[in-house]
Amino acid sequence: MENIGAVQGKSHRPGLLYCGDCKGQFTVTIGTVFERSKIALNKWLLAVHLLSASKKGISSHQLHRMLGVTYKTAWFMSHRIREAMVSGGLAPMGGNGAPVEADETFIGNKKGAKIKRGHGHKRAVLALVERKRGSQLLCGRRERR
């Protein structure tokens, strides 16, 4: 993998690389969800951001309107990104009976929010912690099993 260099010349597109070992041309998108797509990389990255940052998800119609691409393209992009976000290979948190602790708190103030009683004007923070095996937090002290 040491014989890799950029392909030079007017007849080659920017970003094209050449592998001296296999004598082939490739780009940095090989092996990713962006592979073999004619959609600009900045639109892909914006779509990834929109899909991952939206709390309740985002429809292909909304993606099509925000990115300025056709509905068919937005549908294609959203399906590829959602498939890449699937995390089936990871073990579930707390698997095999390991305890998982959850806690929430409210800190700071939201910008422009009117400060009243309660926590409606504060930011919510949620934490999940998987404790190591053999120890469990009970009544504020650690007990060994």
C-alpha positions as CSV (number, residue, x, y, z in Angstrom):
1,M,0.0,0.0,0.0
2,E,3.0,2.3,-0.2
3,N,2.7,2.7,-4.0
4,I,-0.3,5.0,-4.0
5,G,-0.3,8.4,-5.7
6,A,-2.6,11.0,-7.2
7,V,-3.3,10.6,-10.9
8,Q,-2.1,13.7,-12.7
9,G,-3.2,15.2,-15.9
10,K,-6.1,17.1,-17.5
11,S,-7.9,14.0,-18.7
12,H,-8.4,12.7,-15.1
13,R,-10.9,13.9,-12.6
14,P,-9.7,15.4,-9.3
15,G,-9.4,13.0,-6.3
16,L,-8.5,10.0,-8.5
17,L,-5.7,7.8,-7.0
18,Y,-3.6,5.1,-8.5
19,C,-2.4,2.0,-6.8
20,G,1.0,0.8,-8.0
21,D,0.6,-2.7,-6.5
22,C,-2.7,-3.7,-8.3
23,K,-2.3,-1.1,-11.1
24,G,-5.8,0.2,-10.6
25,Q,-7.5,3.5,-10.1
26,F,-9.7,4.3,-7.1
27,T,-11.1,7.1,-5.0
28,V,-11.4,7.5,-1.2
29,T,-15.1,6.6,-1.3
30,I,-14.4,3.0,-2.2
31,G,-15.9,0.7,0.5
32,T,-18.2,3.4,1.9
33,V,-21.9,4.2,1.3
34,F,-20.7,7.0,-1.0
35,E,-19.2,4.5,-3.5
36,R,-20.3,4.6,-7.1
37,S,-22.5,7.6,-6.6
38,K,-22.5,10.7,-8.8
39,I,-23.9,12.8,-6.0
40,A,-21.5,15.4,-4.6
41,L,-19.8,14.5,-1.4
42,N,-20.9,17.7,0.3
43,K,-24.6,16.7,-0.3
44,W,-23.9,13.3,1.1
45,L,-22.4,14.7,4.3
46,L,-25.2,17.2,4.7
47,A,-27.7,14.3,4.3
48,V,-25.8,12.2,6.9
49,H,-25.9,15.2,9.3
50,L,-29.6,15.8,8.8
51,L,-30.6,12.1,9.2
52,S,-28.5,11.7,12.4
53,A,-29.3,15.0,14.0
54,S,-33.1,15.0,13.6
55,K,-34.8,13.7,16.7
56,K,-37.7,12.0,15.0
57,G,-36.1,11.2,11.7
58,I,-36.5,12.9,8.4
59,S,-38.5,12.0,5.3
60,S,-37.1,11.6,1.8
61,H,-39.4,14.5,0.7
62,Q,-37.9,16.8,3.3
63,L,-34.4,15.7,2.3
64,H,-35.2,16.3,-1.3
65,R,-36.4,19.9,-0.5
66,M,-33.4,20.7,1.7
67,L,-30.7,19.3,-0.5
68,G,-32.1,20.4,-3.8
69,V,-32.0,17.0,-5.4
70,T,-34.7,14.9,-6.9
71,Y,-37.0,12.8,-4.7
72,K,-35.6,9.6,-6.2
73,T,-32.0,10.7,-5.3
74,A,-33.1,11.7,-1.8
75,W,-34.8,8.3,-1.3
76,F,-31.7,6.5,-2.5
77,M,-29.4,8.5,-0.2
78,S,-31.6,8.0,2.9
79,H,-31.9,4.3,2.4
80,R,-28.1,3.9,2.0
81,I,-27.4,6.1,5.0
82,R,-30.0,4.3,7.2
83,E,-28.5,0.9,6.1
84,A,-25.0,2.1,7.1
85,M,-26.4,3.2,10.5
86,V,-27.6,-0.3,11.4
87,S,-25.7,-1.6,14.3
88,G,-26.6,-5.3,14.3
89,G,-23.0,-6.5,15.0
90,L,-22.8,-4.8,18.4
91,A,-23.7,-6.6,21.6
92,P,-26.5,-5.0,23.5
93,M,-25.7,-2.9,26.5
94,G,-26.1,-5.0,29.7
95,G,-25.9,-8.3,27.8
96,N,-25.7,-11.5,29.8
97,G,-27.2,-9.9,32.9
98,A,-24.6,-7.1,33.3
99,P,-26.3,-4.1,35.1
100,V,-26.8,-0.9,33.3
101,E,-27.4,2.3,35.2
102,A,-29.3,5.2,33.8
103,D,-29.5,8.7,35.2
104,E,-30.7,12.0,34.0
105,T,-30.1,15.6,35.1
106,F,-30.9,19.1,33.9
107,I,-28.1,21.6,33.6
108,G,-27.6,25.2,32.3
109,N,-30.3,27.2,30.6
110,K,-31.7,27.0,27.1
111,K,-31.0,30.1,25.0
112,G,-34.0,32.4,24.9
113,A,-36.1,30.3,27.3
114,K,-37.9,32.1,30.1
115,I,-36.7,31.0,33.5
116,K,-39.5,29.6,35.5
117,R,-40.0,26.9,38.1
118,G,-39.2,23.3,37.1
119,H,-36.8,22.2,34.5
120,G,-38.5,23.3,31.2
121,H,-35.8,26.0,30.7
122,K,-32.8,23.7,31.3
123,R,-31.0,21.3,29.0
124,A,-31.6,17.6,29.7
125,V,-28.6,15.2,29.9
126,L,-29.0,11.4,30.0
127,A,-26.2,9.0,30.9
128,L,-26.0,5.2,30.6
129,V,-23.2,3.3,32.3
130,E,-22.5,-0.5,32.1
131,R,-20.7,-1.5,35.2
132,K,-18.0,-4.1,35.2
133,R,-18.9,-7.7,36.1
134,G,-18.7,-8.7,39.8
135,S,-19.6,-5.3,41.2
136,Q,-22.9,-3.7,41.7
137,L,-23.8,-0.3,43.2
138,L,-26.3,-0.8,46.0
139,C,-27.5,1.8,48.4
140,G,-24.5,4.1,47.7
141,R,-21.8,1.5,48.5
142,R,-20.1,-1.1,46.3
143,E,-20.7,-4.7,47.1
144,R,-18.8,-7.7,45.6
145,R,-20.6,-10.7,44.4
